[in-house]
Each structure stands twice: as C-alpha cells, then as structure tokens.
C-alpha cells in the first residue's frame, strides 16, 4: 500500500464502528459513608453494594476509504452494507496537491521542456497496495517509472527511472502479471518487452508483426509469456515469448495473426473499398479464460470476442481483403447509435446517430464484475456484458447503461478509461483538461447516468488514466502526471476557502 506520512490528517470515515465497553468500578453505596482509605476500623462492603457497571467513554475506530475496502474484502458485514450504497460523495473528496502530487515528463531535447505522456499503467503490486510504481509512456518513446508514494510538499521526488525504448511515440504500456516485464506498443510498428528494473531500458524482446502503428497490448493474466497486441493495420497478434526466432534472441514473429478484425464478416461484397483499415483500439482478456479476448475498433461500437485456440474460418465466398477468421461472438447492437428520449433527448443532436468508434475498454471487478466499460467517441462510456456473466452473453441484445458528464468530451482516440481495483469506481479522460469519476459499483436503473465528478487540474487533453490501490493517476498534454487521493478533511477545507486553497490544491467538483 502506498505509504502515508506521519503528518497526514486522518480521513473522515463513511461510518463509525462503535464499541460500548463496561467495567466494574468501585463506588460508594447509597446511605453509607465510605471510610477513608487509611481508616483501620473500616469494614469491607459487599461487592454487590460497592460496585456498579459504568460505561466507559465511547471508542471509535476510524477507517479511511481504503481501510474500508480492505475490510470489505475480509467480509466485514457493516462495510459490505456500506459499499452497496452509492459512493459519489466519496469520489467528490479526491484531491491532488499542486506540489507533491504533480510529476513532469522531461523531454529529451534541450530546447524542449516537457513531452506529452500518451499512456500510463500502475504495476500489479501497486493495485494490491504493495507498491506505488507508475509506468508513464511518452511521445518521444521513453517510459518513466515513477514512485507516486504520498509525500509532503517540501519532500523531494523519489528517484525515477527513464527507459529509452522506442524512437517513436508509445501508445500503450502494460506490466506483466509478475511485474518483471513491461510491454510497450509504439508508432514504430513494434511491441517491445523491457525489464523495468533495468537502468538502461535494454530490449529483451522486440515483437515484429504489425504493418502499421501498434496501438494496444494486453498480457494473459495467467502468464508472463503470452500477450496480444492490436494495431492500426486492423490486426491482432498473439505472442509467445518462449518461441524464439531462429538466429535471433531478440526479434520474434507472432504465433497467430488475425487480420481485418473489425471488418465486415457477412460474406457480402463491400459497396466501396476502404483504403484505411479499421484500427483495433483496445483488447482485454475474458475473465476466467486465458484463451478468449474481446476487441474494440475505431469504426463503431461493436465488440468482438476471439478464441485464440481455434479461430473460425470465414465462408469461402468472403471477398478479398475481408476477415480471414470470424469472431466466436459479437455484440448484438452498436450502443453508440442508441438515441435517448425524455430528459436525455437533448443529448442527441439528430434523430438518428451515426456509429462512433470505441477508444478504450476496461473490465469490471468486485461489484462491477461481469461488465465491460467501453469509452466511445460519442463521449459516453457504454456498458456491455461479458459472455456468461450474469447469464447475458455478449451477443444477446441488452439494455445500455451509459455514463457521461455535462462537461465530458472524449472524441479523441488518445482518451482512455480505467476501473479501480476494488471495482467500485471508473475514471475517464477528456479533451478539455479534465478527468471524470463515476460510481459503477452501486448499479443504477437509469439508462444514462450523468452524475459524476470532474477533476480539473491540468491543461490540454487528459488522455491516459489508471488506478492504484489508493490513488488515481491522470496524464495530460501539458506534460504532467497528477495523482489524486480521497481526503475528506482537505476537501472540506478547499470548499470552505476555495480562493486560498486553489494555490495549493486541485479537487473534485460535481
């Protein structure tokens, strides 16, 4: 767990756990004079006359937000009931110090001060509360390993490691399940495997198989040797680090390649030939399955599931340059084309909406398990079900529950979404300098959830976001990385005196 300095104020608990303790305490009985302690002629009174049960002062055990999450995992019934309720008020208390919680991505050239971060990822140990290591990938092909442990304003930043991995921008970075490797997807068309503990960033494996920019990468959650990547060429590549290429210990080819992943698979000839393939924008492994993945694309809101063991061939009459294999399942409806009525009608500019691409996928867990959250170019996060979860397969038409905010604009393919390790909260970026938080664990009966928290403390597009056990990192085009943490006391001080607090803090707003 990220360490807390001794000077940090305790957080206001969401619920008080009270223990009333009683103790036998000596008191004089009524109608009798109690002799002085040194009176040798005094007689000992009967215990029933001399003692009574007196309640001691109430002892309150203060639990912070993440203390409650730990109690929730341990099965505490009170905390379990607490977290079945909406926690939007907790999200509102996320704050970030303008000094101690801001990290800058230094450019390589001397004539440029900062470089934009494109992607970020907390290590798996950080998501369990055992570390605070954040990998930040930049436009210049470097990865900074930053220790985001909580510190005071006057404390210096912990030493960081900068890995020089690519000669082009890095669009995704992910830690292996053991945190021994990091995988980076780059504009140089390669996926590179690097040791994050190395001071030089020496390449362990260079995976070559995409004909255009490698856009996304995902590790098999059960293996440090298997991973998949998606590219702007519209293909998915499966990599096995144990399969060495003859004559090379570094360069490797994919063991499986699926082309034209999000093209039409109906077998009908297209009306017009597309010169630009539909990019694969995000990949996630299906929970409890090491051989199935779900992909999203840049053209529409259709998600597709793929079985990496046995890809299904398309019909023989499939036109040239169409999908060579077929997905085992696709979402039944493009949720980005859904229109809303009543109070939400004003959110749709035209009666019919054209399809929009998906920029990022995030899997739910805990209270949000069985759901996939898909951030779309329509500035909404749509909810899909994983096959088999809650008895609703991916291919069955389902009611859309979407999340958005009145200030949320996410029409860029660089904006991402992420779900917290506890499965309660979701964060998304935005193009206007803000990140947004939503409570996805309590559930809702509304088709469109607009109640969220806006975190504003950076300039330009806020693209990459990721959660640690007790913190959230946001990356912006101004070359900064901000870390946000829930702190009720500081948040209340900021609300009481915002003009003075704005020089030291940034905080959430509804």
N, C-alpha and C positions, 0 to 999 in steps of 0.2 A: 504494500500500500504506500502511496506517496506520503512522505514524511511531513509532519506538521511541526512548525517551530513552536517553541515554548511560549512565545508571546502571542499566539493566535487566540482570539476570543472564542469561547465555546459557542456552538451554533444553537439556536433556539429549537428545541425538539418539536416534532409534529404531535407527539403525545407523551404524557408523563406517566411513568410507571411508578406507582406509589406503594410503599410497604409500611403498614402500621405495626410497630413493634411495641410490645408491652413488657414491663419489667416490674418485679416486686420491689417496692421502695418503702422504706420504713417511715411511718407517720404516727403521730400520737393519736390514740383513740379518743373519741368524744367523752367528755365528762371526767377525764382522768388527767392528772398532772404528770407530765413526763419528767422524771428526775434528771438532774444534771448528770453528765457523763461520769463525773468523779464522785458521785454520791454513793458511798459504800453501802448505805441502807436500802438502796433502791431494789425493787423486785423486778424480775423479768416478766414482761407482759406476754400473754399468749399470742402466738403468731396470727391467729385469726383476728385479734383485736388491733394488732400493731401494723399489719401490712394491708395494702390495697393495690390493685393494678392501676398504674398511672401511665397513660400513653406518652411515649417519648415524642420529640419533635419529628415531623414527617421527613423522611429521607427520599429525595427524588433523584433517580438515576437519569442523567442527561444523555440522550442518544442523538448523535448527529444523523444527517441524511444517510450516509453510507454505513454508519453503525446499524441503522435500521435495516439496510439491505443485507448486512451480514446476519442479523437476527432473523430476517425473512428466510434466508437460505437454511438456517438452523431450525426452522419450523416454529418460530415463536408465534402463537395464535393471535396475540394482540397486534403484532406488527403485520401479520398476514391480513387481518381485517383492515388495518390502516391502509395497506397498499392495494386493497380492492377499490379504494376511493380515488377520485381524480387528484392528481398532484400538480395541477397547473400553478398553484401558489408556490410550490417548491421551485419550479422552474423559473419563476419570476425572481428568485433570490440569487440567481447566478451572477457573479460579479467578476471583474478582472482588473487587477492593478495596472495602472498605466506605466509603472516602472518595473515591478518584479515579474509580471506575467506577460511581458512582450519580448519576443525574440526576433532578431533581424537576420535575414538571409543575405549574406555578403556576396557581392558579385566578384567574379574572377578578375575582371579588367580593372585597372587602377582608375580609369576615367568614369566608371560607373559605380555608384554607391551600393545599391541593393538590386537583387534579382527576384522576380516573382516566383513564389512556390506554386507548383502545379498539383502536388499530391502529398498526402501525409498519412502515416499509419502508426498507431501505438503497438508496441510489442504485445505478445500474448500474455507475458508475465505482468505487464502494466495493466492489462484488462482484468487480471486476477487480483490486483492490488499488491503485487510483489516487486514492482519496479516502476519507473517513470520515464521510459525510453521512447522517444518520438522520432520516427524517421520522416524527414521532410525532403521531398524531391523538387528540384528547381528547373527553371527554364534552361539553365546552362549545363544540364547533365550531371549535376552533383547531388549527393544525398547528405544532409546534415543529420547526425544522430545527436539529439538534444535531450538533456536531462531536465524535465519540466517539474521537478520537485518543488513544492511550495517553499518560498524564501521571503525574507523581509526586503523592503525597498532598498536598504543600504547593503544587502549581501550581493557579492559578485556572482555572475552566472557561472554555473559549473562548467568545466571544460567540455567542449563538444568535439566530435569527430566529423570531419568533412571527407567524404569519399568521392573521388573523381572517377565516375563510372562510364559515362557516355559523352559523346561530342555533340549531342543534340538534346532537346528537351525530354524530360522524363514525365510521362503522363500517368503512371501508376506505380506504386511501391507497396509491397506486401511482405510481412515476416512469415517465415516457415513456422510450422506448428511448434518446433522446439526453440525457435528464435535464434538458431545457429546460422541461418541464411536470410538474406533479403533478395527478393526478385523485383526487377525494375523493367517496365515496358517503355520503350523510347521511340522517338521520331526517327532514329537511325535504323528502324525495322527489326531490331533485335530485342530479345529478352535476356537480361544478364543476371546471373546469380553471383552474389558477393557475400563475403564474410563481414558482418557488421562490426566485429571486434578488431578488424584489421585497420591499421592506421593509414594504409596506402590505397585501400579500395581495389586490391588486385582481383581480377576476374577469375572466378572459379569455373564458371561455365558460361559460354555465350551461345544462346539458342537462336538458330537461324532458320526461318521458315515462312515469315510474312513478307509479302511483296510491297506492302506499304506500312505506314506507321503502326507499331504495336500499341494498342490503346489501353488494354486492361489485362490483369493477371489475377489468378486465384489458385491458392495451394489446396491440394487434397488435405482436409483437416486431419486425416489419419496417417499421413505420410510426409516425410521430408524429401522424398524423391520424385513425387508426382505433382504436376501442376498443369494448368491450362492457361492459354492466353487468347485474346481476341484482337483483331486488327481492323484497320481502315480498309483493308482489302476484302472484308466481309467473311473472313475465315476464322475458325477455331483450331488451335493446335494443342495437342496433348504431348507433354514432355515427360520423359523418364530419365532422370539424371544417372541412372545405373547403366543406361545403354550408351556406351562410349562409341564415338565415331572412329572408324579405323584411321589410324595415322594421326589422330589429334586427341589431346586430353582436355581441350577447352571447347572447341566448336561441336555442336550437336544439331541434328535434324529431328523434327518431330516424329514420334512413333505413330501418330494418327493426325490427319488433317481433314477438317470438314469445311469445304468451300461453300460460298454462296449461302451462308447460314440463314439470312433473313430475306432471301429472295422468294418469289412465288414458287410453291411446290405443287400447284394444282395440276401440272402437266399441260396446261394450255399455253399456246404461244403468246408471248407478250405483245401488246399493241405497239409499243416502241421500245427500242433497245436503250437501256440505261448505260451511259458511259461511265458513270460513277457508281461503284458498288455500295451497297448498304452496309455501313460500318457496324461492327459488333462493339457496343459501348460498355457492357458490363457483364460479368459472369459470377455466378455463385454456385457452390455445390449444394445439392439437395440434402437437407438434414437426414442423418442416419443412413446415408447412401454414399459410398465412395466412388460409384461409377456413373452417377447421374448429375448433370449440371443444367442450369437454366440460364438462358442468354437473353439479352435485350438488344435492340437495334436502333439505328438512327432514323428509320423511316416511319415507324408507327409504334403503337403501344402494345403490340403482340409479343408475348413472351413465349419462348420455345424451350422444351426440355429435350435433352440429348442423352442417350445411353452410350457411354464410351466403350462398352464391351462389344456391342454389335450394332453399328449404325445400319439403319434400314435403307435399302436402295430405293431410288425413285423409279417410277414406271419407265419403260423403255422409250416411250414417246416423249419423254421430257425434252424440251428444246435445249439446244446447245447453250452453254453458259448459264444453265439453271442449276438448282441444287443437285449435287451428286448423291446426297443421302437425305433422308427425311427425318424430322424430329419424331420422337415417340409420342409427343403431346404438344399442343399449342393452346394458348389461352383462347377461350371461346369468343371473346369480344374485345375490341380495341377500346379500352376505357378512356383513352384520350379524346374520343369522339362523342362521349356522353354529354348530353345537354341537361341543364338543371332548370327547374321550374320554381314558381313561388318566390320566396325571398332570395333565392340564389340565381334567378333568371338574369339579373343584370350582369352576372359574371360572364355570360356568353354573348359575344358581340353579334353573332349571326345565328339564325335558327339551326343551321347545321354546321358542325365544326369539322374541319379537316383533321386528318391524323397528325399527331405530333410524335417525335421520337422520344425514347427513354434515355436519360443521361446516366442514371446510376441505379443500382439495385442494392438493397440491404435486407438481410434476413432477420426476422423477429426471433426472440427467445424468451423464456420465462412466461410472463403474462401475455406476450405478443407472439408466442411460438405458433408455427403453422402459417404465418403470413409473410409475404414478400412485399416490401415497400419500394415502389418504383417512382423515382422522381422524373417528371416529364417536362418537355419544353413548353407545356401549357401552364407552367408554374404551379403545378399541383403534384402532390405525392399520392399515387393511386395504390390501392391495396389488392393484392392477388393472394390466392391460397396455393400452398404447395400441395402437390398431388398426395392424396391420402390424409392430409392434415384436416382435422375437423370433419372428415368424411366428404370433403368437397375437392375433387380433382381439379387440376389446373384447367383442363379442357371443358369443364362444366360452367355454363354461364352463371355469374354470381353478381350480387349487388355490390356496387362500388362504394367504398368509403374512402373519401379523399381528404387530404389535409392541405390547407393553404393559409395565407395571411394576407391582409389587405395591402401590405407593403411588399409582398413577396413577388419578385420577378426572377425567373430561373430559365430564361430562354437561351442559355449557353450550354454547350456540351462539356464545359470545364467545371460545371457546378455539380457537387456530389451530395449524397445523403449518407447517414450512418445511424445505427441503432445502438443504444448504450448496452454494456454487458449485462445489466440487470433486466433488459427487455422492456423497461418502463417508458423510456424517452427516445425521441428521434430528433436529430439535428439535420438541417439542410443549409446549404449556402444560398447566395443570391448575387445578382449582378450589381446591386446598388449599395454595397458596403455593409450589408447586414447579414447575420446568420439568424436562423429561426429554430425554435424548440417547440416540440409537440409532445403531449402525453398520449402515448399509443397503448399503454398497458391497461387503462381502466375500461376501454371499449366505449362505443357510442352508438346510438341509434340513428344519428343524423347521417345523411348521405354525404354531406360536405361539412367537415369540421374546420371552422375558421378561427377558433380560439387557440392562439399560440403566443409565444413570447419572442420578441425581436431583440436580438443582441447587436448593438451598434457600437463599434469602437475601432473600425478600420476604414480604409478608403479603397475605392475601386471594387472590383469583383471579388467576392468571398467564394472561392471555389471548393477547396478541399476541407473536409471536416472529419474528425474521428474522436472517439471516446476512449478514455482510460477508465479505470475502476472508479475514480472520484474526481474526474476532470474532463473537460472538453477542449479540444484544440481546433482553432479555425485559422485558415490561411488566406491571405488576400493579395491582390495585385500590387499593393503598396510595399511589398517585400517583407511583410511582418507575419509572424505567427503569434496568435493570442491564446492564452489558456484561461478558461473560465471555470469557476468553482462555486458551489452553493454556499452562501454565508449570510444568514438571516440578519445578524447584527449589523454588518457592514451595509447591507442593502437598505435597512431601515434608516441608517444614518444618511445614506445617499438620498433617500426620498425626503427626509426632513430638511436637508440643506443641499439641494442639487447644485446650486451655483458654486458653492465652495467644493463640493465633492467631485465635480466633473474634472478638476485638475489632477486628481489622484486616482479616480476610479471610472470604469465603464460598467454599466449594469443593464439588466433586462427591463423591457417595457412591453406592456400588452399592446 
